[in-house]
Amino acid sequence: MNPFATFFVGASLLMMLLVYVGTAVHTTKRRVGTLLIILTAFSAIYTIEAMKLQLGIDLQGGSEFIVQLAPGKNDDGSPKAVTSSDVQQAIAILEKRLNADASKDLTMQPEGADRIVIQMPGITEVEIKEVREKIQTVAHLEFRRVHPDSQAKLEQIKARGGIKEPGWIEMFYSTPITGKDGTVINRSELVRDSADIEGKYVSKAFRTVDAEGNKVSLQFDSAGAKMFDELAAVHYQKEMAIIVDGQIHSAPRLQAKQFGGRAEISGGGGKGFSQQEADTLATLLSNPLQNPMKILSESSVSSAYGQSSIDQGKWIGVAALIITTCFMMFIYRLAGLVAIVGLVINIAILFGAMALFGFTLTMPGIAGVVLTIGMAVDANVLIYERLREEMEAGKTFAAALEAAYDKAFSAIADSNITTLISALILFLISGGLVKGFAVTLMIGLISSMIGALIVTRVIFMWVVDKNILKKIHTTKIIPDKVFDILSSAPKFIIASLVVTAISFGTLAYKGGASFGIDFRGGSRVDVTLAKGKDIPDTDFDALFKGLKQDDGKPLGSYYIQRKSAGGTENLSIRCEENSGAVIQHAITGKWNKDTVAGTSIATVGSVIGSELAKQSMWAMFAALIAIFVYLLMRYEFAFAVGAIVALFHDVLMVPGLCVLFGQELSIIHVGALLTIAGYSINDTIVVFDRIRETIQKGTGGSMRDMMNEAICKTLSRTLLTGPTALAPMIVLLFLGNPAMLEFAMPITIGVLLGTYSSIFIASPLVLWYAKRSGTSLKHQVLDAQIEQLKAQQAIAAATVAAGKK
């Protein structure tokens, strides 16, 4: 897109928004708002078409590696700390290794002091294996003299019981040879115990072909050429071992006293290089890593698996939208349709913003979009319930509409800000796929406020002005009656304690098995079978029998989880850290695409797992503290205490219940818990906002009576927003793949708990704390109202004074 056009459109939208917010003229607000909505929607759709959405590795296929640089060595052999220049050098070298012809979409960026994140979308499974090997290969090249009587000396050492020859060590060839009788022989040589020439003096390496086959030709720099010729002159007609990563590749005889800065490597063990082997070795030798690398985590997804996730995401989004539309139209009739129009524009803005700013859509991001569909309706329900109350109080439709939007704004703003706090913390502490969820959630919250507070309001302006709608018809699900809810609080608190005990007991019983690979390390291979296909567990057992990890160790333990979604069978195979790639390769080698539609693999090292566990704890702690501080700024202390205890109630219950229902805790659950924290506070704030309003009205009665009245006034809204948020999550539960299920289950449990706790836990705790501490909530709320009025009057006076000047 043209940057000038983007700037012009953005500036125009900002100016129209300022005019819309600032004008008090009804006609101007309606017309400017209409232009703002049309231009915003058109710009969003055009941006999506022009710039396209960037798809994450988990949707388009490919791999993501997080690698760590190990300390190098100084000239005296002592450890050398990893520096930022080492990281940048490693990135440059990996760029040449992994993308020599610049044909791949490769991105690399440093993470922390000694790590690099490598993303390679669109590569095949075969390429993934090659990439894995290239990353971990140091390619330390060196030249060492071979002992003149190498084989005889090795026999003597063996006869002496392994007593070494001073100044010499035994090294094996990289490739064994096969004897005449078919036995495999691992040949070795006795070479100097230190390098005669280091590989750092090699300036260039490339594959060559002659009558003997493929070889790797080396060119030394000026210093290396001089050193090599001096060595060749002294050791003419003697063997020189060419060693890569501690293995002899060849040990040619020095046939000349001067080589002019050139040398050749032929295949070791009497076997020549294949073309691919020669090309790979040449690439590695041209770009040797000074610091060894270890893969801390890996995530690889086949393109078929990614496409399957996209297809599922589309159908899930459509299903969630249809369910939400039917629900809103059943409850609010024509007004419900207005809310859906706002929701559609909200989704367009969400995707348009992601395309414009280059944010990546991931699989958890799709779940975030689906969740946004449910949560976006929450603001509309709050407004519509207010609208119904105002009309029942005798106001005209136009006056009731203005009052509904004004009175609902405070609760909508507070609830969205607290959810934004959770999303922002999730964005800051998370990485990879979960960050994609945090991005969609943050943009979704902002766009949903635009949809509810601007789009629907402007539509209603036209509807009212043109006399299309004079009142709204709603389906009441709760009668207008005050229930003594607080009197039953002890029973509900006891029930909560019992469920909490079950949750904690489940975690204690399961112990370490409660945590997935994200926290304890390991691998998970996800397999999507073709429609109508099935593979029994016994077939997998037979396939995996006898398999070994890349390092030769046994495959280790594994177990298989199954889930059917939309007629498709999805399997998750949990296994040890070094077994995932072997299992994935075995599956794709055994069954073709007619049986196995696609696979993905996630591998997390124990180091990363331990760090993620600590980060998750800090994230939850930081989110709860931030929300508590915000509540203290906006509400009295008793309300803040009640809200934060109810929040703990919701957040602490969910992990144990998820484990009870067969899930393992992962980083996705951290994202879900932070989302639950926002949703739970959202519900509680609406109730508390109404309690304060009831107190300010001075309706009389005891504090218990006023709180019961406020809770019952919001009961209809609370019980309506729960299903709208739950409907998309239930669709995810039944139609989503394992990754989406991992997110949908904790959110479903959390929404149910959040709806319950805002009514039966938070408010009773406020009343209990006020009584125990001797706090007069009525006086505190009224005093706060007086202070707010004084502040408003001061601002108005200052504005008038500024106008006179």
C-alpha positions in Angstrom: 0.0 0.0 0.0 1.1 3.6 -0.7 2.4 5.0 2.6 1.0 8.5 1.7 -2.4 7.1 1.1 -2.3 5.2 4.3 -1.2 8.3 6.2 -4.0 10.4 4.6 -6.7 7.8 5.4 -5.4 7.4 9.0 -5.4 11.2 9.5 -8.9 11.5 8.1 -10.2 8.8 10.3 -8.6 10.4 13.4 -10.1 13.8 12.5 -13.5 12.4 12.0 -13.3 10.5 15.3 -12.3 13.8 17.1 -15.2 15.6 15.5 -17.6 12.7 16.4 -16.5 12.7 20.0 -16.3 16.5 20.4 -19.5 17.7 18.7 -22.8 18.0 20.6 -24.8 18.6 17.5 -26.9 15.5 16.9 -27.0 15.8 13.1 -23.3 16.4 12.8 -22.5 13.5 15.1 -24.8 11.2 13.0 -23.3 12.2 9.6 -19.7 12.2 10.7 -20.2 8.9 12.5 -21.7 7.4 9.3 -18.7 8.6 7.3 -16.3 7.3 9.9 -17.9 3.8 9.9 -18.0 3.6 6.1 -14.4 4.7 5.6 -13.2 2.5 8.4 -14.9 -0.6 7.1 -13.9 0.1 3.5 -10.3 0.8 4.5 -10.2 -2.4 6.6 -11.5 -4.6 3.8 -9.2 -2.9 1.2 -6.2 -3.4 3.5 -7.0 -7.1 4.0 -7.2 -7.6 0.2 -4.1 -5.5 -0.6 -1.7 -6.5 2.2 -3.1 -9.9 3.1 -2.9 -11.5 6.5 0.5 -12.9 7.5 0.0 -16.5 8.6 2.1 -18.0 11.4 4.2 -21.2 11.1 1.4 -23.2 12.6 -1.0 -22.2 9.8 1.1 -22.1 6.6 3.5 -24.9 7.6 7.2 -24.6 8.3 9.5 -24.6 11.4 10.5 -22.4 14.3 13.6 -23.2 16.3 14.9 -21.5 19.4 18.6 -22.1 19.6 21.1 -21.3 22.3 24.8 -20.5 21.7 27.2 -22.3 24.0 30.3 -20.5 25.3 33.2 -20.6 22.9 36.8 -21.2 23.8 39.7 -18.8 24.1 43.1 -19.7 22.6 44.2 -21.2 26.0 41.1 -23.4 26.0 39.2 -21.5 28.8 35.5 -20.7 28.3 34.6 -17.5 26.4 31.3 -15.8 27.3 28.8 -15.3 24.5 28.6 -11.7 23.4 26.1 -9.8 21.2 28.6 -9.8 18.4 28.8 -13.7 18.7 25.0 -13.8 18.3 25.0 -11.5 15.3 27.9 -13.5 13.7 25.9 -16.7 14.3 22.9 -15.2 12.6 24.9 -14.2 9.6 26.5 -17.7 9.4 23.1 -19.4 9.7 21.7 -17.2 7.0 24.4 -18.5 4.6 24.0 -22.1 5.8 20.2 -22.2 5.7 19.4 -19.9 2.8 22.5 -19.8 0.6 20.5 -19.1 -2.6 18.1 -16.6 -0.9 15.1 -18.7 -2.1 13.6 -19.4 1.3 11.5 -17.1 3.5 13.9 -17.1 6.4 13.7 -14.8 9.4 16.1 -14.8 12.4 16.2 -12.5 15.4 18.1 -12.5 18.7 16.3 -13.4 21.9 18.0 -12.6 25.2 21.7 -12.6 25.5 22.6 -15.9 23.9 19.6 -17.2 21.9 18.3 -16.9 18.3 14.7 -17.5 17.0 14.7 -19.0 13.6 11.5 -19.2 11.5 11.3 -20.9 8.1 7.8 -21.1 6.7 6.8 -23.4 3.9 9.7 -25.9 4.2 9.1 -29.7 3.8 9.7 -32.4 6.3 12.9 -33.5 4.6 14.2 -29.9 4.6 13.3 -29.6 8.3 15.6 -32.5 9.1 18.4 -30.9 7.1 17.9 -27.6 8.9 18.0 -29.3 12.2 21.4 -30.9 11.4 22.8 -27.7 9.9 21.9 -25.7 13.0 23.6 -28.1 15.4 26.7 -28.7 13.2 29.6 -26.6 14.4 31.9 -27.5 11.4 35.1 -27.0 13.3 37.8 -27.7 10.7 41.4 -28.4 11.5 44.4 -30.1 10.0 46.6 -32.5 12.0 49.6 -34.6 11.1 49.1 -38.4 11.1 51.8 -40.5 12.9 54.2 -42.1 10.4 53.5 -45.5 12.0 49.9 -44.8 12.8 48.4 -48.3 12.6 51.4 -50.0 14.3 51.3 -47.5 17.2 47.6 -48.0 17.6 48.2 -51.7 18.0 50.9 -51.0 20.6 48.6 -48.7 22.6 45.9 -51.5 22.5 48.5 -54.0 23.7 49.6 -51.6 26.5 46.0 -51.5 27.8 45.2 -48.1 26.3 48.2 -46.2 27.6 48.4 -43.2 25.3 51.3 -42.1 23.1 52.5 -38.6 24.4 51.5 -35.8 22.0 49.2 -38.1 20.0 45.5 -39.1 20.2 43.3 -41.6 18.3 40.6 -40.2 16.0 38.0 -42.1 14.0 37.0 -41.6 10.4 33.5 -40.1 9.8 32.4 -43.0 7.6 33.1 -46.6 8.4 34.1 -49.1 5.7 32.6 -52.5 4.9 35.0 -55.5 4.9 35.0 -58.3 2.4 33.1 -60.5 4.8 30.4 -57.7 5.2 31.5 -56.6 8.6 31.6 -52.8 9.4 35.0 -51.5 10.3 35.4 -48.2 12.2 38.9 -47.1 11.0 41.0 -44.7 13.0 44.3 -42.9 12.9 46.8 -41.7 15.4 47.0 -37.9 15.0 48.6 -34.9 16.8 46.7 -34.0 20.0 46.4 -30.4 18.9 45.7 -28.8 15.5 48.6 -27.9 13.2 46.4 -25.5 11.3 42.9 -24.3 12.4 40.1 -24.0 9.9 39.7 -20.3 10.5 42.4 -19.8 7.9 40.2 -21.3 5.2 38.7 -18.4 3.1 36.5 -20.5 0.8 35.1 -24.0 0.4 33.2 -25.4 -2.6 32.3 -28.7 -4.2 34.4 -30.0 -7.1 34.0 -33.1 -9.3 36.8 -35.1 -10.9 37.3 -38.8 -12.0 37.3 -39.9 -8.4 33.9 -38.3 -7.7 32.7 -35.4 -5.6 35.3 -33.6 -3.4 35.4 -30.4 -1.3 38.0 -27.9 -2.4 39.5 -25.5 0.1 41.2 -22.1 -0.4 43.3 -20.6 2.4 43.8 -17.0 3.1 47.4 -15.6 2.8 48.4 -16.5 6.4 46.9 -20.0 6.1 48.5 -20.6 2.7 51.9 -19.8 4.1 51.4 -22.0 7.2 50.2 -24.9 5.1 53.1 -24.7 2.6 55.6 -24.6 5.5 54.0 -27.7 7.0 54.0 -29.5 3.6 57.7 -28.7 3.0 58.7 -30.3 6.3 56.3 -33.2 6.2 56.5 -34.0 2.4 55.1 -37.5 1.5 53.5 -37.8 5.0 49.8 -38.0 5.7 47.8 -35.0 6.9 44.4 -35.6 8.5 41.5 -33.3 7.6 39.2 -33.2 10.6 35.7 -31.8 10.9 34.0 -31.7 14.3 36.4 -34.3 15.7 36.1 -36.8 12.9 38.6 -37.6 10.1 37.1 -37.0 6.7 40.3 -38.0 4.8 44.0 -38.3 5.5 45.7 -37.6 2.1 49.4 -37.8 1.6 51.2 -34.5 1.0 52.3 -35.0 -2.6 53.9 -31.6 -3.0 55.9 -29.2 -0.9 53.8 -26.2 -2.0 50.1 -26.1 -2.6 49.6 -22.5 -3.3 46.8 -22.1 -0.6 44.6 -25.0 -1.9 43.6 -28.4 -0.5 41.0 -31.0 -1.1 38.8 -33.2 1.1 37.6 -36.5 -0.3 35.1 -38.9 1.3 36.5 -40.8 4.3 36.6 -44.5 4.8 37.2 -45.3 1.1 33.8 -43.9 0.2 33.3 -40.8 -1.9 30.9 -37.9 -1.1 27.5 -37.7 -2.7 26.7 -34.4 -4.3 24.5 -33.4 -1.4 27.1 -34.4 1.2 29.8 -32.4 -0.6 27.6 -29.3 -1.0 26.6 -29.5 2.7 30.1 -29.9 3.9 31.4 -27.1 1.7 28.6 -24.8 3.1 29.5 -25.7 6.7 33.2 -25.2 6.2 32.6 -21.8 4.6 30.6 -20.7 7.6 32.0 -22.5 10.7 30.3 -21.5 14.0 32.6 -20.3 16.7 30.0 -21.2 19.3 28.2 -24.6 19.4 24.4 -24.4 19.2 21.8 -26.3 21.1 18.2 -26.5 20.0 16.1 -25.5 23.0 12.7 -25.8 21.4 11.3 -26.7 18.0 7.9 -26.4 16.4 7.3 -27.8 12.9 4.0 -28.0 11.1 3.3 -29.6 7.7 1.4 -27.4 5.2 -1.5 -29.8 5.1 -1.9 -29.6 8.9 -1.8 -25.8 8.7 -4.4 -25.7 5.9 -6.6 -28.1 7.9 -6.4 -25.6 10.8 -7.3 -22.7 8.6 -10.3 -24.6 7.2 -11.4 -25.5 10.7 -10.9 -21.9 11.8 -13.2 -20.6 9.0 -16.0 -23.0 9.8 -15.7 -22.4 13.6 -15.8 -18.6 13.0 -18.9 -18.9 10.8 -20.6 -21.3 13.3 -19.8 -19.0 16.2 -21.2 -16.0 14.2 -24.4 -17.8 13.3 -25.0 -19.0 16.9 -24.3 -15.5 18.2 -26.7 -13.9 15.6 -29.5 -16.4 16.4 -29.1 -15.8 20.1 -29.1 -11.9 19.8 -32.0 -11.9 17.5 -34.0 -14.2 19.7 -33.4 -12.0 22.8 -33.4 -8.5 21.2 -35.1 -8.9 17.8 -34.2 -6.0 15.5 -31.7 -4.5 18.1 -29.9 -7.8 18.1 -29.4 -7.5 14.3 -27.9 -4.0 14.9 -25.4 -5.6 17.3 -24.4 -8.2 14.7 -23.8 -5.4 12.1 -21.5 -3.8 14.7 -19.8 -7.2 15.3 -19.2 -7.8 11.6 -17.5 -4.4 11.2 -15.6 -5.2 14.4 -14.2 -8.3 12.8 -13.3 -6.4 9.6 -11.4 -3.8 11.7 -9.6 -6.6 13.6 -8.3 -8.3 10.5 -7.6 -5.0 8.8 -5.5 -3.8 11.7 -3.6 -7.1 11.7 -2.9 -6.8 8.0 -1.9 -3.1 8.2 0.6 -3.5 11.1 1.9 -6.8 9.9 0.8 -8.9 12.9 0.8 -12.6 12.3 -2.3 -14.7 12.6 -1.6 -18.0 14.5 -3.7 -20.9 15.5 -4.2 -19.5 19.1 -5.0 -16.2 17.2 -7.9 -17.9 15.5 -9.1 -18.9 18.9 -8.7 -15.3 20.0 -10.9 -14.1 17.1 -13.6 -16.7 18.0 -13.4 -15.5 21.6 -13.7 -11.9 20.4 -17.0 -12.7 18.7 -18.4 -13.8 22.0 -17.0 -11.0 24.1 -17.8 -8.3 21.6 -21.5 -8.8 22.2 -21.1 -8.3 25.9 -21.0 -4.5 25.5 -24.2 -4.6 23.4 -26.0 -6.7 26.0 -25.0 -4.3 28.7 -26.3 -1.3 26.7 -29.5 -3.1 25.7 -30.3 -4.2 29.2 -29.8 -0.6 30.3 -32.0 0.6 27.4 -34.8 -1.8 28.5 -34.6 -0.5 32.1 -34.7 3.2 31.0 -37.7 2.6 28.7 -39.5 0.7 31.5 -38.9 3.8 33.7 -41.0 5.8 31.2 -38.4 7.5 29.0 -38.8 7.9 25.2 -36.8 5.6 23.0 -34.4 8.4 22.0 -33.9 9.6 25.6 -33.5 6.0 26.9 -31.0 5.3 24.2 -28.8 8.3 25.2 -29.0 7.3 28.9 -28.2 3.6 28.2 -25.0 4.5 26.3 -23.9 7.0 28.9 -24.6 4.8 31.9 -23.1 1.7 30.3 -19.9 3.4 29.2 -18.2 3.3 32.6 -18.6 -0.4 33.1 -17.7 -1.1 29.5 -14.5 1.0 29.7 -13.4 -0.5 33.1 -14.0 -4.1 32.1 -12.2 -3.7 28.8 -9.2 -1.9 30.4 -8.8 -4.8 32.9 -8.9 -7.3 30.1 -6.4 -5.2 28.1 -4.0 -5.3 31.1 -4.1 -9.1 31.1 -3.6 -9.2 27.3 -0.7 -6.7 27.4 1.1 -8.7 30.1 0.6 -11.9 28.1 2.0 -10.1 25.0 5.1 -8.9 26.9 6.0 -12.2 28.6 5.0 -14.7 25.9 6.5 -15.6 22.6 5.7 -17.4 19.4 2.1 -18.6 19.0 0.7 -17.3 22.3 1.8 -13.8 21.4 -0.4 -14.1 18.3 -3.4 -14.7 20.6 -2.5 -11.7 22.8 -2.3 -9.5 19.7 -5.7 -10.6 18.4 -7.3 -10.2 21.8 -6.0 -6.7 22.3 -7.0 -5.5 18.8 -10.3 -7.4 19.3 -11.1 -5.6 22.5 -10.4 -2.1 21.0 -12.4 -2.9 17.8 -15.3 -4.3 19.9 -15.5 -1.0 21.8 -15.6 0.8 18.5 -18.3 -1.6 17.2 -20.5 -1.3 20.3 -20.1 2.4 21.2 -19.8 4.0 17.7 -21.2 1.7 15.0 -24.4 0.6 16.8 -25.0 4.1 18.2 -24.8 5.7 14.8 -27.2 3.0 13.4 -29.6 3.7 16.2 -29.4 7.5 15.4 -30.6 6.8 11.9 -33.2 4.4 13.1 -34.6 6.8 15.6 -34.4 9.9 13.4 -36.2 8.2 10.6 -38.8 6.7 12.9 -37.9 3.1 11.8 -37.8 1.9 15.4 -39.7 3.4 18.3 -38.9 0.8 21.0 -37.1 -2.5 21.4 -38.8 -5.8 22.1 -36.8 -8.2 24.3 -37.2 -11.7 25.7 -37.0 -11.6 29.4 -35.2 -14.5 31.0 -35.2 -13.2 34.5 -38.3 -11.5 36.1 -38.0 -8.1 37.6 -37.8 -9.2 41.2 -35.3 -8.8 44.0 -33.9 -12.2 45.2 -32.1 -12.5 48.5 -29.0 -13.8 46.9 -26.6 -12.7 49.7 -28.4 -14.9 52.3 -27.4 -18.0 50.3 -23.7 -16.8 50.1 -22.4 -19.2 52.8 -23.7 -22.3 50.8 -22.0 -21.1 47.6 -18.7 -20.3 49.4 -18.7 -23.8 50.9 -19.4 -25.3 47.4 -16.5 -23.2 46.0 -14.2 -24.5 48.7 -15.1 -28.1 47.9 -14.5 -27.6 44.1 -11.2 -25.8 44.9 -10.2 -28.7 47.1 -11.0 -31.1 44.2 -9.0 -28.9 41.8 -5.9 -28.7 44.1 -6.2 -32.4 45.0 -6.1 -33.4 41.3 -2.9 -31.3 40.8 -1.3 -32.9 43.9 -2.3 -36.4 42.8 -1.0 -36.0 39.3 2.1 -34.2 40.3 4.6 -33.6 37.5 2.2 -35.4 35.1 -0.1 -32.3 35.3 2.4 -30.3 33.2 2.8 -30.6 29.5 6.0 -30.4 27.4 5.9 -26.6 27.6 6.9 -26.7 31.3 8.7 -30.0 31.8 10.3 -30.5 28.3 9.5 -33.2 25.8 7.9 -33.5 22.4 4.3 -33.7 21.0 3.4 -34.9 17.6 0.0 -33.9 16.3 -1.5 -36.0 13.5 -4.6 -35.1 11.5 -6.0 -38.2 9.6 -7.8 -37.9 6.3 -11.6 -37.8 6.6 -13.0 -41.2 7.3 -9.6 -42.7 8.1 -8.5 -44.3 11.4 -5.3 -45.8 12.6 -5.5 -48.1 15.7 -3.1 -47.5 18.6 -1.7 -51.1 18.0 -0.5 -50.0 14.5 1.4 -47.1 16.1 2.9 -49.4 18.7 4.0 -51.8 16.0 5.5 -48.9 14.0 7.4 -47.4 17.0 8.7 -50.8 18.2 12.5 -50.8 17.8 12.7 -47.1 16.8 15.6 -45.3 18.4 16.3 -41.6 18.9 18.9 -39.8 16.8 21.6 -40.4 19.4 20.9 -44.1 19.4 19.0 -44.2 22.7 15.7 -46.1 23.0 12.6 -44.2 21.9 11.3 -44.1 25.5 7.8 -43.8 26.7 4.9 -42.2 24.8 1.2 -42.1 24.9 -1.6 -41.2 22.4 -4.6 -39.0 22.9 -7.5 -38.9 20.4 -10.1 -36.4 19.5 -12.7 -36.3 16.7 -13.7 -33.0 15.2 -16.1 -32.6 12.3 -15.6 -36.1 11.1 -11.8 -35.9 11.3 -9.7 -37.8 13.7 -6.9 -35.9 15.5 -4.2 -37.5 17.5 -1.6 -36.1 19.9 1.4 -38.3 20.6 3.4 -37.2 23.7 6.9 -38.4 24.0 10.4 -37.6 25.1 12.3 -34.6 23.9 14.5 -36.4 21.3 11.8 -38.8 20.1 9.4 -36.4 18.4 11.2 -36.0 15.1 11.8 -39.7 14.9 8.1 -40.5 15.5 6.9 -37.9 13.0 9.3 -39.2 10.3 8.2 -42.7 10.9 4.5 -41.8 10.6 4.9 -39.8 7.4 7.1 -42.6 6.0 4.5 -45.3 6.8 1.3 -43.6 5.7 0.7 -41.3 2.7 -1.6 -38.2 2.5 -4.6 -40.4 1.8 -4.4 -41.6 5.3 -2.4 -38.9 7.2 -3.6 -35.5 6.1 -0.9 -33.6 8.0 1.4 -33.5 11.0 3.0 -31.0 13.3 5.7 -31.4 16.0 6.5 -29.3 19.0 9.7 -30.0 21.0 10.7 -28.1 24.1 13.9 -28.6 26.1 13.9 -28.7 29.9 15.7 -25.4 30.1 13.0 -23.6 28.1 10.3 -25.5 30.0 11.7 -24.3 33.4 11.9 -20.7 32.2 8.4 -20.8 30.8 7.1 -22.0 34.2 8.8 -19.2 36.0 7.7 -16.6 33.4 4.1 -17.9 33.7 4.1 -17.5 37.4 5.4 -14.0 37.2 2.9 -13.1 34.4 0.0 -14.3 36.6 1.3 -12.4 39.6 1.9 -9.2 37.6 -1.5 -9.4 36.0 -3.3 -9.8 39.4 -1.3 -6.9 41.0 -1.9 -4.6 38.0 -5.7 -5.4 38.0 -5.8 -4.9 41.8 -4.0 -1.5 41.5 -6.5 -0.4 38.8 -9.4 -1.4 40.9 -8.1 0.5 43.9 -7.9 3.6 41.7 -11.5 3.2 40.4 -13.3 1.6 43.4 -13.3 1.6 47.2 -10.9 -0.8 49.0 -13.7 -3.3 49.9 -14.7 -3.6 46.3 -11.1 -4.2 45.2 -10.6 -6.9 47.8 -13.9 -8.7 46.8 -13.0 -8.5 43.1 -9.4 -9.8 43.6 -10.5 -12.7 45.8 -13.1 -13.7 43.3 -10.5 -13.5 40.6 -8.2 -15.8 42.6 -11.1 -18.1 43.0 -11.6 -18.4 39.2 -8.0 -18.5 38.2 -6.8 -21.1 40.8 -9.7 -23.5 40.1 -9.2 -23.8 36.3 -5.8 -25.6 36.1 -6.9 -28.5 38.4 -10.2 -28.9 36.6 -8.5 -28.9 33.2 -6.2 -31.7 34.5 -9.2 -33.5 35.9 -10.8 -33.5 32.4 -7.6 -35.0 30.9 -5.5 -32.0 29.8 -1.9 -31.2 30.5 -1.0 -27.7 31.5 0.8 -25.7 28.8 1.7 -22.1 27.9 -1.7 -21.9 26.1 -3.3 -22.4 29.5 -1.4 -19.4 30.8 -2.9 -17.3 28.0 -6.3 -18.8 28.8 -5.9 -18.0 32.5 -5.0 -14.3 31.8 -8.0 -14.1 29.5 -10.2 -15.6 32.3 -8.8 -13.0 34.7 -10.0 -10.2 32.3 -13.4 -11.8 31.8 -14.0 -12.5 35.5 -13.2 -8.9 36.4 -15.4 -7.8 33.5 -18.4 -9.5 35.0 -17.6 -8.4 38.6 -17.1 -4.7 37.6 -20.6 -4.6 36.0 -22.1 -5.8 39.2 -20.0 -3.5 41.4 -20.8 -0.5 39.1 -24.5 -1.1 39.6 -24.0 -1.5 43.4 -22.3 1.9 43.5 -25.1 3.5 41.4 -27.8 2.0 43.6 -26.1 3.5 46.7 -25.7 6.9 45.0 -29.4 7.0 44.1 -30.2 6.6 47.8 -33.0 4.2 47.4 -32.9 3.5 51.1 -32.7 0.2 53.0 -29.7 -1.7 54.4 -26.5 -2.3 52.6 -27.5 -5.9 52.1 -30.8 -4.8 50.5 -29.2 -2.4 48.1 -26.6 -5.0 47.1 -29.3 -7.6 46.5 -31.2 -5.1 44.4 -28.1 -4.2 42.3 -27.2 -7.8 41.7 -30.7 -8.7 40.6 -30.7 -5.7 38.2 -27.6 -7.0 36.5 -28.6 -10.7 36.8 -30.2 -10.7 33.3 -27.2 -9.2 31.7 -24.8 -11.6 33.5 -26.8 -14.6 32.5 -27.0 -13.4 28.9 -23.3 -12.6 28.3 -22.3 -16.0 29.7 -23.9 -17.9 26.8 -22.6 -15.4 24.1 -19.1 -15.9 25.3 -19.5 -19.7 25.8 -21.2 -20.4 22.4 -18.0 -19.9 20.3 -15.9 -21.8 22.9 -18.3 -24.8 22.8 -17.9 -24.7 19.0 -14.1 -24.9 19.5 -14.5 -27.7 21.9 -16.4 -29.9 19.4 -15.0 -28.8 16.1 -11.5 -27.5 16.9 -8.2 -29.4 16.6 -6.2 -30.4 19.7 -4.4 -27.1 19.9 -7.7 -25.2 19.8 -9.2 -27.6 22.3 -6.3 -26.9 24.6 -7.4 -23.3 24.7 -11.2 -23.8 24.6 -11.6 -26.0 27.6 -10.0 -23.6 30.2 -11.9 -20.7 28.7 -15.2 -22.5 28.9 -14.6 -23.5 32.6 -13.3 -20.0 33.3 -16.4 -18.2 31.8 -18.7 -20.5 33.9 -16.7 -19.7 37.0 -16.5 -16.0 36.3 -20.3 -15.7 35.8 -20.8 -17.7 39.0 -18.3 -15.8 41.2 -19.4 -12.3 40.2 -22.8 -13.0 41.7 -22.2 -15.5 44.5 -18.6 -14.8 45.6 -17.4 -11.2 44.9 -20.4 -9.3 46.3 -20.8 -11.4 49.5 -17.1 -10.9 50.2 -17.5 -7.1 49.8 -20.3 -7.1 52.4 -18.4 -9.4 54.7 -15.2 -7.3 54.6 -17.2 -4.1 55.2 -18.8 -5.6 58.3 -15.6 -7.1 59.7 -13.6 -3.9 59.1 -16.4 -1.6 60.2 -16.3 0.2 56.9 -19.3 2.2 55.8 -19.5 1.6 52.1 -22.4 3.9 51.8 -20.4 6.9 53.1 -17.3 5.9 51.0 -19.3 5.8 47.8 -21.1 9.0 48.5 -17.9 10.8 49.4 -16.3 9.6 46.2 -19.3 10.9 44.3 -19.0 14.3 45.9 -15.3 14.4 45.0 -16.0 13.5 41.5 -18.6 16.2 41.1 -16.2 18.8 42.5 -13.6 17.7 40.0 -16.1 18.0 37.2 -17.1 21.5 38.3 -13.5 22.6 38.5 -12.8 21.3 35.0 -15.9 23.1 33.7 -14.9 26.4 35.5 -11.4 26.2 34.0 -12.9 25.6 30.6 -15.2 28.6 30.9 -12.3 30.8 32.1 -10.1 29.7 29.2 -12.9 30.5 26.8 -13.3 34.1 28.1 -9.6 34.7 27.7 
